[in-house]
Amino acid sequence: MVSELVIDVQPNAISIAVLEDKKLVEFQKEAQNISFTVGDIYLGRIKKIMPGLNAAFVDVGYSKEAFLHYQDLSANFNRFDAFLKAALADKKKVPSINKFANIPDIVKDGQISERLKVGDEVLVQITKEPISTKGPRLTAEISFAGRFLVAMPFGDKVLVSTKIKSGEERMRLKQLIQSIKPKNFSIIVRTSAEGVKVAELDAELHSLVKRWDDNIPKLFKAKPPVLIYQETGRIVALLRDIFNLSFESIHVNDDTVAVEIRDYLSAVSPERTKIVNVYKGDQPIFDNYALTKQIKSAFGKYVVFKSGAYLIIEHTEAMHVIDVNSGNRARTGTNQELNAYEVNLAAAEEIARQLRLRDMGGIIVIDFIDMHDNANRQKLCDQMRIFMENDRAKHNILQISKFGLMQITRQRVRPVIDFNTSEVCPTCLGKGEIKSSILFTDEIEEKITEVVKIRKIGKFKLYVHPYIAAYICKGIFSLKWKWRFQYSFGITIIPDQSLGFLQYKIFDTDRNELDF
């Protein structure tokens, strides 16, 4: 399997697409102005204590107060709390983490009101981004994640991923980390550490501990709510979690982001820095790698997957519901049970892809086509588990019920990606009436006149729908050449599949969109 990463950097958003054998399997889109990211550490202030929920609401600077449950305080909370109070009391010297090693753990079934009160300052980390009407979810168990290891201050344990099955390898990693880890740091060994040499693990461990040492002094100047540590950018964080030797190429259309990616790769896998390619083409990068069509076909309410069969995907506040329909497939074949099993099997593969693609989390209920043979039901469950093996999110798959329903729980840390792939007419705004489309090129020509004669910009790119681009460029005496001779030879016409039929955009040579 060949993996590729395609990154589209725009002034207002960054889109990241992961391809496996040219097929889109993961997609993330993030506005550039979003400040809350999983892994960020804040000094917050307790706003409310909720004894009934055994939780507290914390002000970390978000419009909705963040949620901190007692179970998320961590066993080491007393040590964190004592360290924080010492740091805030004496702002001239960073307290040593070793001074707080002997403070006992908190009890598992305690009450949050026994540990916190309104107005207290607390060091917390984002574990879930704001979703719908809810604020961020927090933990007081601070951790710093790397590619191979996760470091947690104020502990003294070494835990090895259960996905590493070899007992010999688990023992090697545990003994190795025990010998090199600093005092009063717990370390989690990730699955990707299997077979990794001690030098690489030691280098990463030092970099993780350095994050703690470099950011804790910020507490001296801190006044809550304030950001203490910002997690690596979304692009590098995604790379850290999914990067492996199967990556053949990384394509990005921004030089700055390309440098950021190369810097990361040079630290973890220097020989792989050459796979980073900066895309310089005029065509949008997602169009160039055939991603725009895949995104529009994959994110709708209806998803066609094989021989006319399709899924209907509905999102509610509490859960996601997926209905499997055989469509035209029901008209072919005489063996109803076999036909149902084949459709369900193909649907299971597509659903596993959709869960990763949309980052769907919480409870997912799948209504498969009824099968009467228990052996087929069991085979479908087994195959579903195989299809979801590459899913990095924690998940649990239950057996198909007697009603033909499969329930899946999947970890959710950020809002589900859900696009409305139907397009409202950009000209009439859904009213149903537009001015004559034959006048559209006249409107574009007016804007070109303004750009060239009023704004004095001689070189620019005009992005239009592919059908419009074909019309403008058609023939020897095309509109494109007419405009070039009349206004400027610096006009470039670019087809853009993401635009509506009568939409257009104009960008200058610095990739700034011209506002009309």
C-alpha positions in Angstrom: 0.0 0.0 0.0 1.4 3.4 -1.0 0.5 6.4 1.1 0.6 10.0 0.0 -0.2 13.3 1.8 -1.6 16.3 -0.1 -1.8 19.6 1.7 -3.7 22.7 0.4 -2.6 25.9 2.2 -5.0 28.8 1.7 -5.1 32.2 3.5 -8.1 31.3 5.6 -7.8 27.5 5.9 -5.5 24.4 5.6 -6.8 21.2 4.1 -5.0 17.9 4.6 -5.8 14.8 2.6 -4.3 11.3 3.1 -4.4 8.9 0.1 -3.8 5.2 0.2 -3.2 3.8 -3.3 -4.6 7.1 -4.7 -7.9 6.7 -2.7 -8.8 9.4 -0.2 -9.0 7.8 3.3 -8.5 10.8 5.7 -9.4 14.4 5.3 -9.0 17.4 7.7 -9.8 21.0 7.1 -9.0 23.7 9.7 -9.5 27.4 9.7 -6.3 29.3 10.1 -7.7 31.3 13.0 -8.7 28.3 15.2 -6.7 28.4 18.4 -7.8 25.3 20.2 -6.0 22.1 19.3 -5.8 18.8 21.1 -2.6 18.7 23.1 -2.5 22.5 23.9 -1.7 23.2 27.6 -3.4 26.1 29.4 -3.3 27.7 32.8 -7.0 28.0 33.6 -9.2 29.2 36.4 -12.0 27.2 38.0 -15.3 29.0 37.3 -17.9 26.4 38.7 -17.8 23.3 40.7 -20.6 20.8 39.8 -20.8 18.2 42.6 -23.6 16.3 40.9 -21.4 15.7 37.8 -18.2 15.4 40.0 -16.7 17.9 37.6 -15.6 21.5 37.2 -16.0 24.1 34.5 -12.7 25.9 33.7 -12.1 29.2 32.0 -9.3 28.7 29.4 -10.3 31.6 27.2 -13.0 30.0 25.1 -16.5 31.3 24.8 -17.8 28.1 26.4 -16.2 27.0 29.6 -14.1 23.8 29.4 -15.1 20.6 31.2 -12.8 18.9 33.7 -14.1 15.6 35.3 -12.6 14.2 38.5 -11.5 11.1 36.7 -9.4 13.4 34.4 -7.4 14.9 37.3 -4.9 12.0 37.1 -3.4 10.1 40.1 -0.6 12.6 40.2 -2.8 15.7 40.6 -1.5 16.5 44.1 2.0 16.7 42.8 0.9 18.9 39.9 -1.0 21.1 42.2 1.8 21.5 44.7 4.3 22.2 41.8 2.0 24.9 40.3 1.4 26.6 43.6 5.2 26.7 44.3 5.9 28.1 40.8 3.3 30.8 41.1 4.3 31.7 44.7 8.0 32.3 43.8 8.4 33.6 40.3 12.1 33.9 40.5 13.0 30.3 40.4 11.6 27.2 38.6 10.9 24.6 41.3 12.5 21.2 40.8 10.2 18.4 39.8 12.1 16.1 42.2 10.9 17.9 45.3 7.3 16.7 44.8 7.9 13.0 44.2 6.7 11.8 47.6 3.3 13.4 47.6 0.6 10.6 47.6 -1.8 10.0 44.8 -5.4 11.1 44.9 -8.0 8.5 45.5 -9.9 7.1 42.5 -13.4 7.6 43.8 -13.0 11.0 45.4 -15.0 14.2 45.0 -13.7 17.1 42.9 -14.9 19.6 45.6 -12.2 18.1 47.9 -9.5 19.0 45.4 -10.6 22.2 43.7 -12.6 25.3 44.5 -13.9 28.3 42.5 -11.0 30.6 41.7 -8.3 28.0 41.8 -5.7 28.1 39.1 -5.1 24.7 37.4 -2.8 23.5 34.6 -4.8 21.6 32.1 -4.5 20.1 28.6 -7.1 19.9 25.8 -8.2 16.3 25.0 -11.2 17.2 22.9 -11.8 20.3 20.8 -15.1 22.3 21.2 -17.9 20.2 19.6 -21.3 21.7 18.8 -22.6 23.5 22.0 -19.9 22.0 24.2 -16.6 23.6 25.2 -13.3 21.8 25.1 -12.7 18.7 27.2 -9.8 18.8 29.6 -7.4 16.6 31.5 -5.0 17.6 34.3 -2.7 14.7 33.3 -0.2 16.6 31.2 1.6 14.7 28.5 3.9 15.4 25.6 3.5 13.1 22.6 6.2 12.1 20.1 6.4 9.7 17.3 7.6 6.8 19.4 7.0 7.9 23.0 4.7 9.9 25.3 6.2 11.6 28.3 4.1 12.5 31.4 5.6 14.5 34.3 5.3 13.5 38.0 5.0 9.7 37.3 7.6 6.9 37.4 6.1 4.2 35.2 6.9 2.7 31.8 4.0 1.4 29.8 4.2 -0.4 26.5 1.5 -0.4 23.8 -0.6 -3.5 23.9 -0.5 -3.6 20.1 3.1 -4.7 20.3 2.5 -8.5 20.6 6.0 -9.8 20.9 6.8 -10.5 24.6 10.6 -10.2 23.8 10.2 -6.9 22.1 7.9 -5.5 24.9 10.6 -6.5 27.5 13.4 -5.0 25.4 11.5 -1.7 25.2 10.5 -1.6 28.8 14.0 -2.2 30.1 15.5 0.2 27.6 13.2 3.1 28.6 13.7 2.3 32.3 17.5 2.8 31.8 17.3 6.1 30.0 14.2 7.9 31.3 14.6 10.9 33.7 13.4 10.6 37.2 9.7 11.5 37.9 8.6 11.0 34.3 6.2 8.3 33.2 6.7 7.1 29.7 4.3 5.4 27.3 5.9 3.4 24.5 3.8 3.7 21.3 3.3 1.0 18.7 5.6 2.7 16.2 8.5 2.2 18.6 8.6 -1.5 17.8 12.1 -2.4 16.5 13.4 1.2 16.9 17.0 1.6 18.0 17.9 3.1 21.4 19.6 6.2 19.9 16.3 7.3 18.2 14.3 6.6 21.4 16.8 8.5 23.6 16.8 11.5 21.2 13.1 11.7 21.2 12.8 11.3 25.0 15.2 14.2 25.5 13.2 16.4 23.1 9.9 15.6 25.0 11.4 16.4 28.4 12.8 19.6 26.9 9.3 20.7 26.0 8.4 20.6 29.7 11.6 22.4 30.7 11.2 25.1 28.0 7.5 25.9 28.6 7.2 25.7 32.4 9.0 29.1 32.9 6.0 30.7 31.2 4.1 30.2 34.4 6.0 33.1 35.9 4.4 35.6 33.7 1.1 33.8 33.4 -2.3 35.3 34.3 -5.1 32.8 33.7 -6.5 32.0 31.2 -3.3 31.7 29.2 -1.7 29.3 26.7 1.4 27.7 28.2 2.3 25.2 25.5 1.0 25.0 21.9 0.9 21.6 20.4 2.7 21.1 17.1 0.8 22.3 14.1 -2.0 20.1 12.7 0.1 19.1 9.7 3.1 17.9 11.8 0.8 16.4 14.4 -0.8 14.3 11.7 2.5 13.3 10.3 3.7 12.3 13.7 0.8 9.9 14.1 0.6 8.4 10.7 4.1 8.7 9.1 5.7 5.4 8.1 8.0 4.1 5.4 5.1 3.4 3.1 4.8 7.2 2.5 5.9 7.8 -1.1 5.4 11.5 -1.3 4.1 14.6 0.4 2.7 17.3 -1.8 2.2 20.9 -0.5 1.5 24.2 -2.2 3.2 26.4 0.4 7.0 26.9 0.8 6.8 27.7 4.5 4.8 24.6 5.4 7.1 22.5 3.2 10.1 23.8 5.3 8.2 22.9 8.5 7.5 19.4 7.3 11.2 18.9 6.2 12.4 20.1 9.6 10.2 17.5 11.3 11.3 14.7 8.9 15.0 15.6 9.3 14.6 14.9 13.0 12.7 11.6 12.8 13.8 10.2 9.4 16.4 12.3 7.6 16.5 10.1 4.6 12.8 10.8 3.9 13.1 14.6 3.5 13.3 14.2 -0.2 9.7 12.9 -0.5 8.4 16.5 0.3 7.4 18.1 -3.0 6.4 21.8 -3.4 3.5 22.1 -5.9 3.9 25.1 -8.1 1.2 24.4 -10.7 -1.5 27.0 -11.6 -4.3 24.4 -11.2 -5.6 24.0 -7.6 -3.6 21.3 -5.9 -6.6 19.2 -5.0 -7.8 19.3 -8.6 -4.4 18.3 -9.8 -4.4 15.1 -7.7 -8.1 14.3 -8.5 -9.2 15.0 -4.9 -11.9 17.5 -5.4 -14.2 15.0 -7.1 -13.4 12.4 -4.4 -14.3 14.9 -1.6 -17.6 15.9 -3.2 -18.6 12.3 -3.9 -17.6 11.1 -0.4 -19.1 13.7 1.9 -22.7 13.8 0.8 -25.7 12.3 2.6 -25.8 9.6 -0.1 -22.6 7.7 -0.8 -22.6 5.2 -3.8 -20.0 2.5 -3.4 -20.5 -0.5 -5.6 -22.8 -1.7 -8.4 -25.5 0.8 -7.6 -25.5 0.1 -3.8 -25.3 3.1 -1.6 -25.2 4.4 2.0 -27.4 7.0 3.7 -25.5 8.8 6.4 -27.3 10.9 9.0 -25.8 12.8 11.9 -27.6 13.7 15.1 -26.4 15.3 18.3 -26.2 11.9 20.1 -25.1 9.5 17.4 -24.5 8.8 13.7 -26.8 6.5 11.7 -25.8 4.7 8.5 -28.3 2.8 6.4 -27.1 0.3 3.8 -29.2 0.0 0.6 -28.7 -2.5 -2.2 -30.1 -0.1 -4.9 -29.8 -1.6 -8.4 -27.9 -4.5 -7.0 -31.2 -6.0 -5.7 -32.4 -6.6 -9.2 -29.4 -8.9 -10.1 -28.8 -12.5 -8.9 -31.3 -15.0 -7.5 -29.6 -15.9 -4.2 -31.0 -13.2 -1.8 -28.8 -14.2 1.2 -25.6 -14.2 -0.9 -26.6 -10.9 -2.5 -27.2 -9.3 0.9 -23.9 -10.6 2.2 -21.9 -9.2 -0.7 -23.5 -5.8 -0.5 -23.0 -5.7 3.3 -19.3 -6.7 2.8 -18.7 -3.9 0.3 -20.7 -1.5 2.5 -18.5 -2.4 5.6 -15.4 -1.5 3.7 -16.8 1.8 2.6 -18.1 2.5 6.1 -14.7 1.9 7.6 -13.3 4.4 5.1 -16.1 6.9 5.9 -15.4 6.8 9.6 -11.8 7.8 9.1 -12.6 10.2 6.3 -15.3 12.2 8.3 -13.6 11.5 11.6 -17.0 10.3 12.9 -17.0 9.6 16.7 -19.3 8.7 19.5 -21.9 6.0 18.8 -22.4 4.8 15.2 -25.3 2.6 14.4 -25.3 0.7 11.1 -28.4 -0.8 9.6 -27.1 -3.6 7.3 -29.3 -5.5 4.9 -31.0 -8.4 6.7 -29.1 -11.7 6.7 -30.6 -14.9 8.1 -27.4 -17.0 8.2 -25.6 -16.5 11.5 -22.3 -17.5 9.8 -22.6 -14.6 7.4 -23.3 -12.2 10.2 -20.2 -13.4 12.1 -18.0 -13.2 8.9 -19.3 -9.6 8.4 -18.3 -8.6 11.9 -14.8 -10.2 11.5 -14.3 -8.4 8.2 -15.4 -5.1 9.7 -12.7 -5.5 12.4 -10.1 -6.1 9.6 -11.3 -3.1 7.6 -10.8 -0.9 10.7 -7.4 -2.2 11.6 -5.8 0.9 10.1 -8.0 3.3 12.1 -5.9 5.1 14.6 -8.9 6.2 16.8 -9.9 3.9 19.6 -13.0 1.9 18.6 -15.1 -1.0 19.7 -17.3 -3.1 17.4 -20.3 -5.0 18.8 -21.9 -8.1 17.2 -24.8 -7.6 14.8 -28.1 -7.6 16.8 -31.1 -9.7 15.9 -32.5 -6.6 14.2 -29.6 -6.5 11.8 -27.9 -3.5 13.6 -24.2 -3.1 14.2 -23.1 -0.7 16.9 -19.6 0.9 16.9 -18.1 3.3 19.4 -15.2 5.4 18.1 -13.1 8.0 19.9 -14.1 11.5 19.1 -11.6 14.4 19.8 -12.8 17.0 17.3 -16.0 17.9 15.4 -17.1 15.4 12.7 -16.3 16.6 9.2 -19.6 17.0 7.4 -19.9 18.8 4.1 -23.1 19.7 2.3 -22.1 18.7 -1.2 -25.2 20.2 -2.8 -24.5 23.7 -4.1 -26.7 26.7 -3.7 -26.5 28.8 -6.9 -23.9 31.5 -6.1 -25.6 33.9 -8.4 -29.3 33.7 -7.3 -28.5 32.5 -3.8 -31.2 29.9 -4.0 -34.0 32.2 -5.3 -34.3 30.3 -8.6 -33.8 33.3 -10.9 -30.5 34.6 -12.3 -29.5 37.1 -14.9 -28.7 35.7 -18.3 -25.7 33.4 -18.2 -24.6 34.8 -21.6 -23.8 38.1 -19.8 -21.4 36.3 -17.4 -18.4 36.8 -19.5 -19.2 40.5 -19.8 -19.2 40.7 -16.0 -15.8 39.0 -15.9 -14.5 41.4 -18.5 -15.6 44.4 -16.4 -13.6 43.0 -13.5 -10.6 42.5 -15.7 -10.9 46.1 -16.8 -10.9 47.2 -13.2 -7.9 45.1 -12.3 -5.8 46.3 -15.2 -6.8 49.9 -15.7 -7.8 51.0 -12.2 -5.8 48.8 -9.9 -2.9 48.7 -12.3 -2.3 44.9 -11.9 -1.0 43.5 -15.2 -0.4 39.9 -14.2 -3.1 37.8 -12.4 -4.9 34.5 -12.5 -8.6 34.1 -13.2 -10.2 30.9 -11.6 -13.5 29.8 -13.1 -15.6 26.6 -13.4 -14.0 24.1 -15.9 -17.0 24.5 -18.3 -16.6 28.3 -18.3 -12.8 27.9 -18.7 -13.4 25.7 -21.7 -15.7 28.3 -23.2 -13.3 31.2 -22.6 -10.4 29.3 -24.2 -12.3 27.7 -27.1 -11.0 28.4 -30.6 -8.1 30.3 -32.2 -9.9 33.7 -31.7 -11.0 32.9 -28.1 -12.1 35.3 -25.4 -8.9 34.5 -23.6 -6.7 35.9 -26.5 -9.1 38.8 -27.0 -8.7 39.8 -23.4 -4.9 39.3 -23.5 -4.6 41.6 -26.6 -7.0 44.2 -25.2 -6.0 44.3 -21.6 -2.8 42.3 -20.6 -0.8 39.3 -21.7 -0.5 38.5 -18.0 -4.0 37.0 -17.8 -4.0 33.3 -17.0 -7.2 31.3 -17.1 -7.4 28.4 -14.5 -10.2 25.8 -14.3 -11.2 25.2 -10.7 -13.6 22.3 -9.9 -14.5 23.7 -6.5 -16.2 26.7 -7.9 -19.9 26.9 -8.9 -20.9 27.3 -12.5 -21.1 31.1 -12.4 -18.4 31.8 -9.8 -15.0 33.2 -10.3 -12.0 34.3 -8.3 -9.0 36.5 -9.2 -5.6 36.2 -7.6 -2.5 38.3 -7.9 1.0 36.9 -8.3 1.4 36.7 -4.5 -1.7 34.5 -4.3 -3.8 37.2 -2.7 -7.4 37.1 -3.7 -8.6 40.4 -5.2 -11.7 41.7 -3.4 -14.5 43.3 -5.5 
